[in-house]
Amino acid sequence: RGELLAVVPARGGSKGFPGKNVQPLAGLPLIAHSLLFARLCPEIYRCIVSTDSLEIAEVARQFGADVPFIRPVELAQDGTPMWPVLRHALETVEDMEGRKYDFLLLLDPTSPAREPADISGAFRRLLDCPSADGVIGVSQPDFNPIWHCVVERGGWMADLMEDGSRFERRQDVKVVYRINGALYIWRADFVT
């Protein structure tokens, strides 16, 4: 089956919503929802928090989180992509433990609306498909961007998708999905 490491990344320097990871949502700090959720998922072998903030680390520990390191400053900048943060977390934990994980799960604290069945289903799907590198949570949006989205081109509105105007009926447009941020699970060797 393989062991699954869950990572909850929580940077302290949010510009859009300062302190968002420790702000209350339904009576709990935002990060607490992902931490408490992880406890409900038997597939998760270990869950850690990757943060550059001592405040976030303290709040996370109050909710039983494992914060085995403080994220390096160079991986906590506004423009830092998530991939190096996850790679750092996985490699650091593996080095600390002297062992390898088989799978990595990203639990973004800003997407707390998920259910344990989501993880179970995604993990089972990944196990059942050895050729897949990972599974990403998606949902069907309220509207279809092929048909409803426009962009500005040269001062005029134009279809986002070049062939969007060829569809006359909503029923004729292909179904699209958006990545919803609820879960991202990968084979660990794909991450590193």
N, C-alpha and C positions, 0 to 999 in steps of 0.2 A: 504494500500500500504506500509506504513512504511517509516521511515526516515533513510536516508543513510548518514553516515559520511565518507568522503574521507580523507585519510591520505597520505601525501607526505613525506616519510622519507628521510632525507638528512644529513648524517653524515659528519662532517668536516674533519675527519682524514684519508681520502683515501690514501693508500700507492701506489696502482697501477697507479693512475692518480690523483696526488695531486690537490686539489681544483676543482675537476671535476664538482661539482654541480653549481659552479658559472662561469665556463669556457663558452665562447660563442659557440653556435651552431646555425647556420643560423642567426647570428646577435643578438641573445638573450642568456642570461645565461641558461644553461641546465635546471635548475629547473623551469625557467619561462614557458617552454613549457607545463609542467604538470599543472602549476597553471592556465595558460590561457585556457588550455583544460578543466579544471574542470568547468570553467564559462560557457562553451558551453553545459554542461550536466544538463538538468533540474531535473534529478533524484537525483542529489547531493544536500542534504539539507545544509550541511556545509562542507567546505574543510579546513584542517589545515596542517601546516608543523610541523614535529617533527624533531628538530635538536639540536645538542649540540654546534653549532657554531654561535657566534654572527654575523659573516660576512654573513653566509648563511641566518640567520634570517633577517638581514637588506636588503639583495638583495631580499628575498622573499616578504618582506613588500613593497618594491618599486614596486612590481607587484601585489599589493593588497592582498597579502596572510595574513591569520590569523595565527599568531605564538603565541598561548596562554601560552606557557611554553617553557623552555629550557630543553632539554632532559638530564636526569641524566648521569653523567660520566660512571657509571657502565653499562649503556645501549648504550654506544657509543664506544665500544672497537672493535678491528679488528675481534675478534671471536664472537661478539654478534649476535645471531640469530635474524631474523626479528620478530618472533612470540612474544617475550617479549616486543619488541619495540611497536608493534601494540597494544598489550594488555595494556601497560602503557598509550599510547595515548588515547585509548578508555575510560579507567577507569578514567584518569585524566580529560578529557573533560566532561564526565558524572558527576563526582564529582563537577566540577566547575559550571556546569549548573544545577545540581540537577535534572537531567532527564536521561532517557535511550534512546539509539539509537537502531534501529532494525537491521541495516546492516552496515557493514564496508567495505570500498573499499580501496585497496592499489594501489596508483598510483606511481610506481617507477619512479623517475626522469631519470633514465638511460634507460628507454624504452619509449621515447617520440612519437614513431610512432603508434599512435592509433587514432581512430575516435569516435565521440560521439555515433555513431550507435553501436559501440562495447559495450559501457556501457549500452545503452538502451537494447540491445539484451540480454546481460548477466543478467541484473537486471530482465528483464521480464521472462527469463528462470528460475531464482531462485524463483521468485514469483509464477510461474506456477508449481513448483515442491517442495511442502512443505517438502518432505523427504530429499532433498539435503541440505547439510551444506553450500555449496558454489559453485562458478563457477570460473574456472581459464582459462585464455586465452592460447590457443595453436595454433600452425600452423604446417603444414606438411613440414618437412625439404626437402632440395634439394636431399638428398640421404637417403637410408634406412639403419639405423645402424645395423639391423639384418644381412644384407647381405654384407655391406661394411666396417664395423669396426672390427679391430683386437686389441688385447692386447698382451703384452709380458708375456709369462709364461715359466719360467725356461730357458730363453735365446732364446726362439722360439716364432714366431708369432702364435697366436691362435685366433679363432673366439671370438668376444666379447660375442655373444650369442651362447651357446653350440650347439644349433640345426641349426645355420646359414648355415652350409655347406650342409645341406640336401636339400636346395633350389637350383634348377638349373637355374631358370628363375626369373628375376626381378618381373614379373607379379604374381608369386606364393607367394611372401613374403607378410605377413600381412602389412597393412598400419599402420605406426606409426606417432605419433605426438610429438612435443617437447613443453614444457612450454616456452612461448615466453616472459613472463614478462610484457605484455601489460596491463593486469588487473588481479586482484584477488579480488573477492567479496565474503563475508561470512555473514552468519547470526551472529549478534553481540553476541548472547548467545553461539555460538560455539567458538568464540574467547576468551571469558572470562571463 
